[in-house]
Amino acid sequence: MGRYVARRLIQAIPLLLGISVISFAILKAVPGGPTAAYEGNPYFTDEDLRRLEAAFGLDQPIHVQYLNWFTHFIQGDWGYSYSGGQPVLQLIFERLPNTLYLTIVVYITVLAIAITTARWYLWRRAQPASWDPGWQVPAADTTWAGPGGPAPQGGARPGSTGPRPGSRSGSGPYNFSSGA
C-alpha cells in the first residue's frame, strides 16, 4: 500500500507542474497586466510605471518570473493583492468560511434531491404495470435507434400494439411487477 501511494504521488508531480504553468499563464494573460489600474492615473508617469514593474518583477524574462512565482508559492508567500495591497493568503482565509459553508449547503441539497429522485424512481418502477404505456425506457446498456430500430429488452416499439415479436412481455431486466 505504501509503494502504491508513493508511486501515485510521484505520478502527480508532472500534473501539478502542468497546473502551475497553466495558472501562471492565466495570470499573465490578464489584459493590461497588474499595472493597468495605474495607467489611467494622471499622477503616474511612465517612470513611475517602470519603477512599479521593477518592484513587481515584471521587467524580468518570463521564465524568471515563473521561477520566482513558483518558489514563493511553494514557500507559502503568495504575495500581495495588486488592487488592495493585502496579503493574498489573508484574503483567502477571510473568504474561506463562507465558501465552505456554501459548498456544504449545496452538497447536502444536491444529495437530498438525488436520493429523493432515486427513491421515487424505484418506487414508481415497483408499481403494477397498469400505468405502463406499453414500452419501456431504454436501459443504459441498450441501444435506441428510434422508430423502427431495436426496442429495449422486453419492451415494444413506440406506436406498436404490443411487445416485439419473439420477446416475452414484461421480461425486461427492470420489470418488478411480474414477481420474477
Phi, psi and omega in degrees: 000320180295323178292323179297314180296317179297318180295319179293324177294320177294322178291336181282342184300310178298325179296314180295322176296318177298318178297321180294321178295317180294319178298316179296319179296321178295319178297323180284339183277357179298128181300131178086336180076185183289344180268002182298328180293337183264348186292328181274356182282123182291343181274352179260123176268174176297325178295321177296320179295318178296320179295322178293318177297321178293322179293324178277349182080019182279353180270358180272163177300157187297323181290328176290320177299318180296313181298319176297315180297314182295317179299314179294323180297314180297324181281354180089003177266093184270008174082196183241150178296133179294326184272320184259341180078004179270155176298138184296318179299323178297317179296321179295313182293333175293325184265350184297317180300316179294323178295314178296318178300312180297318180298316181294317180297315180295318180298315180294320178297313180295320179296318179296318179294318181294316180294318179297315179296318180295318179294319178297317180297315180295323177296317182292324179291336181274356180286159176301161186284009182296331179271351185292125182286359178109354176216154183255153174289137182299139176284170183298334182262011181250135178272129179250120184253008179088193181301131180087347180271185181293140178266164177300155183300126178079000182254183180242158175287145177302134180091350178273168184266356181188196182289166178298151174298135178089357178250153178271133180295132177075023181258016181292164184291344183243022180269110182261353186281340183279350180080003181277000000 
